[in-house]
């Protein structure tokens, strides 16, 4: 009798709680699940979508993540703390996902409870996305090498190791630009020294697998860290380091302690900060030879010309031209796949004025500074179309009396699908404004 009474009392006591839970569940909005096809459609039709991978950083390092510009990583345990600084507007469309649709449904529910009004759950998850052959971003495509990706053959005797289309990180070992080389009859020519001693050494190991010929020339495309810091390794191998005259001037300043102060860290200090132990043995060295406009390399069996087509991304950018093959390694003169950066020394208008020199060569094969091997129409779109649009918008804003804060609001949404958009678009509007406002 007592047990029956106890059960009865428990039921009476629990009924309100059960009823309240059922009512709350009934009042909660349903999670909207989408599959791979619908996710692709949303990312294309609504490029302002923010795609959030809620897995841990270690999982992403080991397995990869969705390779779309909208993709960011906020681990599930940090979602409540980081979402509002990442997505301040709660009307923004958001899609969350994990590996196998375990953590993403509660993540979606959390966002809805926080007031986000346009939340979907990618229920297929990362593993089905990858199995479907969709674009995947890997922290490292060559885990057994310092290189982010191993060299690929472009044409006979010409190879390039495509760097990560993202800023330099410890995970990609500073290999975030394209490192290329040409095998001639008597020697190897390397374009870009690499961002560290160890990275240059790793590239050399791959070259040795293809040829016993010595690396005789190493060309520095400009004075950026990922172009010059591996030169110390190549010098030790007996290679001649070649650069533009202005590159040599910048490197000379880097070696002047009076110029590199604690509040203005130099090229090497910035690399050491991000690469840490991977910067072992790395130091700055001067080039052995410089030129200003054109230099023909004396190698057998290949016609190789080094050109300076004019100011562009940097005032000292070099291009390597092979006229017989109509192949050009543009360095940062031309971009593909990702948004180009406008730096403090970038002359955006000068870049546009220099561009016809590249067009006049009529190259058939282009190895850009970043992104995969491509053609003239593609790099024109990623370089000229963007610069034309942005400088036109900035000029119009200045003529209307606009301020710097207005430049940040320039509509660049047509370029949102490009990689590095999130990191660069606002800075790219600021720097031309500062340069052009006093013209």
C-alpha positions as CSV (number, residue, x, y, z in Angstrom):
1,X,0.0,0.0,0.0
2,X,2.8,2.3,1.0
3,X,4.6,1.7,-2.3
4,X,1.5,2.4,-4.3
5,X,1.0,5.6,-2.4
6,X,4.6,6.6,-2.9
7,X,4.3,6.0,-6.7
8,X,1.1,8.0,-6.7
9,X,2.7,10.9,-4.9
10,X,5.8,10.9,-7.3
11,X,3.5,11.0,-10.3
12,X,1.6,13.9,-8.8
13,X,4.8,15.7,-8.0
14,X,6.4,15.0,-11.4
15,X,3.4,15.7,-13.6
16,X,3.8,19.5,-13.6
17,X,7.5,19.2,-14.5
18,X,6.8,16.7,-17.2
19,X,4.0,18.9,-18.6
20,X,6.3,22.0,-18.5
21,X,9.1,20.1,-20.4
22,X,6.6,18.9,-23.0
23,X,5.2,22.4,-23.4
24,X,8.7,23.9,-23.7
25,X,9.6,21.3,-26.3
26,X,6.4,21.9,-28.2
27,X,7.1,25.7,-28.1
28,X,10.7,25.3,-29.4
29,X,11.1,26.0,-33.1
30,X,12.0,22.9,-35.1
31,X,15.6,22.6,-36.4
32,X,15.8,23.0,-40.2
33,X,18.0,20.3,-41.6
34,X,19.6,20.7,-45.1
35,X,21.6,18.2,-47.1
36,X,24.6,18.7,-49.3
37,X,22.7,19.9,-52.3
38,X,20.8,22.5,-50.4
39,X,23.9,23.6,-48.6
40,X,25.7,24.2,-51.9
41,X,22.6,26.1,-53.2
42,X,22.5,28.3,-50.1
43,X,26.2,29.1,-50.2
44,X,25.9,30.1,-53.9
45,X,22.6,32.0,-53.7
46,X,23.1,33.6,-50.3
47,X,26.9,34.3,-50.1
48,X,26.4,36.2,-46.8
49,X,25.8,32.9,-45.1
50,X,28.2,32.1,-42.3
51,X,29.1,28.3,-42.2
52,X,30.2,27.2,-38.7
53,X,32.2,24.0,-38.1
54,X,31.6,23.2,-34.4
55,X,34.3,20.4,-34.2
56,X,37.5,20.9,-32.3
57,X,40.5,22.5,-33.8
58,X,42.5,19.2,-33.5
59,X,39.8,17.4,-35.5
60,X,40.0,20.0,-38.2
61,X,43.8,19.9,-38.3
62,X,43.8,16.2,-38.8
63,X,40.7,15.7,-41.0
64,X,40.1,19.1,-42.8
65,X,37.1,21.3,-43.0
66,X,34.7,22.5,-45.8
67,X,36.7,24.5,-48.3
68,X,34.4,27.4,-48.7
69,X,35.2,31.0,-47.9
70,X,32.1,31.3,-45.6
71,X,33.5,28.5,-43.4
72,X,34.8,29.3,-39.9
73,X,35.5,27.2,-36.8
74,X,33.9,27.7,-33.5
75,X,34.1,24.6,-31.3
76,X,30.8,23.6,-29.8
77,X,31.9,24.4,-26.3
78,X,32.9,27.9,-27.2
79,X,29.8,28.7,-29.4
80,X,28.0,30.8,-26.8
81,X,31.1,32.8,-26.0
82,X,32.3,33.6,-29.6
83,X,29.3,33.7,-31.9
84,X,28.3,37.3,-31.1
85,X,31.7,38.7,-32.0
86,X,31.8,36.6,-35.1
87,X,28.2,37.1,-36.2
88,X,26.9,40.3,-34.5
89,X,23.8,40.6,-36.6
90,X,21.3,37.9,-35.5
91,X,19.5,38.2,-38.8
92,X,22.6,36.7,-40.6
93,X,21.9,33.3,-42.2
94,X,23.9,30.7,-40.3
95,X,24.5,27.0,-41.1
96,X,26.2,24.8,-38.5
97,X,27.7,21.4,-39.0
98,X,30.0,18.8,-37.4
99,X,31.3,15.4,-38.6
100,X,28.3,13.2,-38.4
101,X,25.3,15.3,-37.2
102,X,25.9,14.7,-33.5
103,X,27.1,18.1,-32.2
104,X,25.5,20.4,-34.8
105,X,21.8,19.9,-33.9
106,X,22.3,21.1,-30.3
107,X,24.5,23.9,-31.6
108,X,21.7,25.0,-33.9
109,X,19.2,24.9,-31.0
110,X,21.6,27.0,-28.9
111,X,21.9,29.7,-31.6
112,X,18.1,29.8,-32.0
113,X,17.7,30.2,-28.2
114,X,20.2,33.1,-28.4
115,X,18.0,34.9,-30.8
116,X,19.5,34.0,-34.2
117,X,16.6,33.9,-36.6
118,X,18.0,32.2,-39.7
119,X,19.7,29.0,-38.5
120,X,20.0,25.7,-40.4
121,X,21.7,22.4,-39.6
122,X,23.8,20.7,-42.3
123,X,22.7,17.2,-41.3
124,X,24.9,15.4,-43.8
125,X,28.0,16.6,-42.0
126,X,31.6,17.0,-43.1
127,X,32.3,13.3,-43.8
128,X,29.5,13.1,-46.4
129,X,30.6,16.4,-47.9
130,X,34.1,15.0,-48.3
131,X,32.8,11.7,-49.6
132,X,30.8,13.6,-52.3
133,X,34.1,15.0,-53.6
134,X,33.3,18.6,-52.6
135,X,36.0,21.2,-51.9
136,X,37.8,20.5,-48.6
137,X,40.4,22.7,-46.9
138,X,43.2,20.8,-45.3
139,X,45.6,22.2,-42.7
140,X,48.3,20.2,-44.4
141,X,48.1,18.3,-47.7
142,X,51.6,16.8,-47.2
143,X,51.8,15.8,-43.6
144,X,55.2,14.0,-44.1
145,X,56.8,17.2,-45.4
146,X,57.2,20.8,-44.3
147,X,55.6,21.7,-47.6
148,X,51.8,22.3,-47.5
149,X,51.5,20.5,-50.8
150,X,54.1,18.5,-52.8
151,X,55.2,19.9,-56.2
152,X,53.0,19.1,-59.2
153,X,54.1,18.9,-62.8
154,X,52.9,21.8,-65.0
155,X,54.7,20.9,-68.2
156,X,57.9,18.9,-68.9
157,X,60.6,20.3,-66.6
158,X,58.4,22.8,-64.8
159,X,56.9,22.2,-61.4
160,X,55.1,24.1,-58.7
161,X,54.2,23.4,-55.1
162,X,50.9,25.2,-54.5
163,X,50.7,26.9,-51.1
164,X,47.7,27.2,-48.8
165,X,45.3,29.9,-50.0
166,X,45.3,31.5,-46.5
167,X,47.6,33.5,-44.3
168,X,50.8,32.0,-43.0
169,X,50.2,29.7,-40.0
170,X,52.1,27.2,-38.0
171,X,50.0,24.4,-39.5
172,X,50.9,25.3,-43.1
173,X,54.5,26.0,-42.1
174,X,54.5,29.3,-43.8
175,X,53.9,27.7,-47.2
176,X,51.1,30.0,-48.3
177,X,52.5,31.0,-51.7
178,X,53.5,29.0,-54.8
179,X,57.1,27.6,-54.8
180,X,58.1,26.7,-58.4
181,X,61.2,25.3,-60.1
182,X,62.4,24.7,-63.7
183,X,64.7,21.8,-64.7
184,X,67.0,23.0,-67.5
185,X,69.7,20.8,-69.2
186,X,72.4,21.8,-66.8
187,X,70.8,23.3,-63.7
188,X,67.6,24.0,-61.8
189,X,66.1,27.4,-61.3
190,X,63.9,28.0,-58.3
191,X,61.3,30.8,-58.1
192,X,60.8,31.9,-54.5
193,X,63.2,30.8,-51.7
194,X,60.3,29.8,-49.4
195,X,59.4,31.1,-45.9
196,X,62.1,29.4,-43.8
197,X,65.3,27.4,-43.9
198,X,63.4,24.2,-43.3
199,X,60.8,24.9,-45.9
200,X,63.5,25.5,-48.5
201,X,65.2,22.3,-47.5
202,X,61.9,20.4,-47.9
203,X,61.5,21.8,-51.4
204,X,65.0,20.8,-52.3
205,X,64.3,17.2,-51.1
206,X,61.5,17.0,-53.7
207,X,63.7,18.5,-56.4
208,X,66.4,15.8,-55.7
209,X,63.8,13.1,-56.3
210,X,63.4,14.4,-59.9
211,X,67.0,15.4,-60.9
212,X,70.6,15.3,-59.8
213,X,71.3,18.7,-61.3
214,X,72.3,21.5,-58.9
215,X,70.0,24.4,-58.0
216,X,72.0,27.2,-59.6
217,X,69.7,30.2,-59.3
218,X,67.0,31.1,-56.8
219,X,64.8,34.1,-57.7
220,X,63.1,36.2,-55.0
221,X,59.8,37.4,-56.3
222,X,59.7,40.3,-53.8
223,X,60.8,41.1,-50.3
224,X,58.0,39.3,-48.4
225,X,58.9,36.7,-45.9
226,X,57.6,33.7,-47.8
227,X,59.7,34.7,-50.8
228,X,63.0,35.5,-49.1
229,X,63.5,33.7,-45.8
230,X,64.6,30.4,-47.3
231,X,67.4,32.1,-49.1
232,X,69.8,31.3,-46.3
233,X,69.4,27.6,-47.1
234,X,69.9,28.0,-50.8
235,X,73.0,30.1,-50.3
236,X,74.4,27.2,-48.2
237,X,73.9,24.9,-51.2
238,X,75.8,27.2,-53.5
239,X,72.9,28.8,-55.4
240,X,73.0,32.4,-56.6
241,X,70.2,34.5,-55.1
242,X,68.6,37.0,-57.6
243,X,66.3,39.8,-56.7
244,X,65.0,43.2,-57.9
245,X,67.1,46.1,-56.8
246,X,64.3,47.4,-54.6
247,X,64.0,44.0,-52.9
248,X,67.7,44.3,-52.0
249,X,67.1,47.7,-50.5
250,X,64.3,46.3,-48.3
251,X,66.4,43.4,-47.2
252,X,69.2,45.7,-46.4
253,X,66.9,47.7,-44.1
254,X,65.8,44.5,-42.5
255,X,69.4,43.9,-41.5
256,X,69.7,47.3,-39.9
257,X,68.9,47.1,-36.2
258,X,68.1,50.8,-36.1
259,X,65.2,50.3,-38.5
260,X,63.7,47.1,-37.0
261,X,62.5,48.2,-33.6
262,X,60.5,46.3,-30.9
263,X,57.3,48.2,-31.9
264,X,57.9,47.5,-35.6
265,X,59.0,43.9,-35.9
266,X,60.8,43.0,-39.1
267,X,60.2,40.2,-41.6
268,X,62.1,37.6,-39.7
269,X,60.5,38.4,-36.3
270,X,57.0,38.1,-37.7
271,X,57.9,34.7,-39.2
272,X,59.5,33.5,-35.9
273,X,56.3,34.5,-34.1
274,X,54.0,32.4,-36.3
275,X,56.4,29.5,-37.1
276,X,58.1,29.1,-33.7
277,X,60.3,26.0,-33.9
278,X,59.8,25.7,-37.6
279,X,61.8,28.9,-38.1
280,X,64.9,26.9,-37.0
281,X,68.1,28.2,-38.8
282,X,66.1,30.8,-40.6
283,X,67.8,34.2,-41.0
284,X,67.8,37.1,-43.5
285,X,70.6,37.2,-46.2
286,X,71.3,39.6,-49.0
287,X,70.8,38.6,-52.6
288,X,73.9,38.0,-54.8
289,X,72.7,39.7,-57.9
290,X,70.0,42.3,-58.6
291,X,68.4,43.8,-61.7
292,X,65.8,46.5,-62.5
293,X,63.9,45.5,-65.7
294,X,65.1,42.3,-67.4
295,X,67.6,39.6,-66.9
296,X,68.2,36.4,-69.0
297,X,69.4,33.4,-67.0
298,X,72.3,31.5,-68.8
299,X,71.0,28.0,-68.5
300,X,71.1,25.4,-71.3
301,X,68.0,24.0,-73.1
302,X,65.6,26.7,-71.7
303,X,65.0,30.3,-72.4
304,X,64.3,31.9,-69.1
305,X,63.8,35.6,-68.6
306,X,63.3,37.5,-65.4
307,X,61.0,40.6,-65.9
308,X,59.8,43.5,-63.8
309,X,56.6,44.5,-65.6
310,X,56.0,47.4,-63.3
311,X,54.6,48.3,-59.8
312,X,51.9,45.9,-58.7
313,X,51.2,44.2,-55.4
314,X,54.7,45.3,-54.4
315,X,56.9,47.8,-56.2
316,X,59.6,45.1,-56.6
317,X,57.5,42.1,-57.9
318,X,59.4,39.9,-60.4
319,X,58.0,37.6,-63.1
320,X,59.6,34.6,-64.8
321,X,58.8,34.3,-68.5
322,X,59.5,31.3,-70.7
323,X,58.7,32.6,-74.2
324,X,59.0,29.3,-76.1
325,X,56.5,27.6,-73.8
326,X,54.5,30.9,-73.3
327,X,54.5,30.1,-69.6
328,X,54.8,32.8,-67.0
329,X,55.3,32.6,-63.2
330,X,53.7,35.8,-62.2
331,X,54.4,35.9,-58.5
332,X,52.1,38.4,-56.8
333,X,51.5,40.3,-60.0
334,X,48.5,38.0,-60.7
335,X,46.1,36.2,-58.3
336,X,43.8,33.2,-58.5
337,X,41.3,31.6,-56.1
338,X,41.8,34.1,-53.3
339,X,41.4,37.8,-52.7
340,X,44.5,39.8,-53.3
341,X,45.9,41.9,-50.4
342,X,46.5,45.6,-50.8
343,X,49.4,46.4,-48.6
344,X,50.8,49.7,-47.3
345,X,53.2,49.9,-50.3
346,X,50.7,48.6,-53.0
347,X,50.1,51.1,-55.8
348,X,46.6,49.9,-56.9
349,X,46.4,52.3,-59.8
350,X,50.0,51.6,-60.8
351,X,49.1,47.9,-60.8
352,X,46.3,48.5,-63.3
353,X,48.7,50.5,-65.4
354,X,51.3,47.7,-65.4
355,X,48.7,45.0,-66.3
356,X,48.8,45.5,-70.1
357,X,52.5,44.4,-70.1
358,X,51.3,41.0,-68.9
359,X,48.5,40.9,-71.5
360,X,51.0,41.8,-74.2
361,X,53.0,38.6,-73.6
362,X,49.9,36.5,-74.4
363,X,50.8,33.8,-71.9
364,X,49.1,30.4,-72.4
365,X,50.0,29.0,-69.0
366,X,50.1,31.0,-65.8
367,X,51.5,30.0,-62.4
368,X,50.1,32.8,-60.2
369,X,51.5,33.9,-56.8
370,X,48.7,32.1,-55.0
371,X,46.2,29.5,-56.2
372,X,46.3,26.8,-58.9
373,X,47.8,27.0,-62.4
374,X,45.5,28.9,-64.6
375,X,45.0,31.1,-67.6
376,X,44.9,34.8,-68.4
377,X,41.2,35.3,-68.2
378,X,41.1,33.8,-64.7
379,X,43.9,36.0,-63.3
380,X,42.4,39.0,-65.0
381,X,39.2,38.4,-63.1
382,X,40.8,37.9,-59.7
383,X,43.2,40.8,-60.2
384,X,42.1,43.5,-62.6
385,X,38.3,43.2,-62.2
386,X,38.7,43.5,-58.4
387,X,41.1,46.4,-58.5
388,X,39.0,48.2,-61.1
389,X,35.9,47.9,-59.0
390,X,37.5,48.8,-55.6
391,X,39.5,51.8,-56.9
392,X,36.4,53.1,-58.7
393,X,34.3,52.7,-55.5
394,X,37.0,54.5,-53.4
395,X,37.4,57.3,-55.9
396,X,33.7,57.9,-56.1
397,X,33.4,57.9,-52.3
398,X,36.2,60.5,-52.0
399,X,34.6,62.7,-54.6
400,X,31.3,62.6,-52.7
401,X,33.1,63.7,-49.5
402,X,33.1,60.3,-47.9
403,X,35.2,59.5,-44.8
404,X,37.4,56.5,-44.0
405,X,34.7,54.8,-42.0
406,X,32.5,54.9,-45.2
407,X,35.2,53.0,-47.1
408,X,34.8,50.0,-44.7
409,X,31.1,49.9,-45.9
410,X,31.9,49.6,-49.6
411,X,29.9,46.7,-51.0
412,X,32.3,43.9,-51.9
413,X,29.8,41.2,-51.7
414,X,30.3,40.1,-55.4
415,X,33.7,38.9,-54.3
416,X,32.6,37.2,-51.1
417,X,33.1,33.7,-52.5
418,X,36.9,34.2,-52.8
419,X,39.2,32.8,-50.2
420,X,40.8,35.3,-47.7
421,X,37.8,37.7,-48.3
422,X,37.0,37.7,-44.6
423,X,40.6,38.6,-43.7
424,X,41.3,41.2,-46.4
425,X,38.2,43.0,-47.7
426,X,38.0,45.7,-45.1
427,X,41.7,46.4,-45.1
428,X,41.7,46.5,-48.9
429,X,39.2,49.4,-48.8
430,X,41.1,51.3,-46.2
431,X,44.5,51.4,-47.8
432,X,43.5,52.8,-51.2
433,X,41.3,55.4,-49.4
434,X,44.3,56.6,-47.4
435,X,46.4,56.8,-50.6
436,X,43.9,58.5,-52.8
437,X,42.2,61.0,-50.4
438,X,44.9,63.6,-50.8
439,X,45.3,63.3,-54.6
